[in-house]
């Protein structure tokens, strides 16, 4: 062995650089895939938010319809109750008229 250090060939660092370049390319590819996935998820999130807003609007519309329907049902129930009272009153008035007519006919029959 001589006291001289052996020179390392200039080609030896190239494999390390090539490995780093491959690693960098793999990382860039992975970052690109992740970016694509994030963009896809952001677009899907936008669609879901729009669908959620539509669903909320439909829910609010249906709530308003239900409230109107309930109010209508209460009104119909009130009208039915009023109609029933009027039917009873009509029968009472009819009975009174019949008694009145009968009482008017009785004195005429006696006379």
Buried (B, 14 or more C-beta within 10 A) or exposed (E): EEEEEEEEEEEEEEEEEEEEEEEEEEEEEEEEEEEEEEEEEEEEEEEEEEEEEEEEEEEEEEEEEEEEEEEEEEEEEEEEEEEEEEEEEEEEEEEEEEEEEEEEEEEEEEE
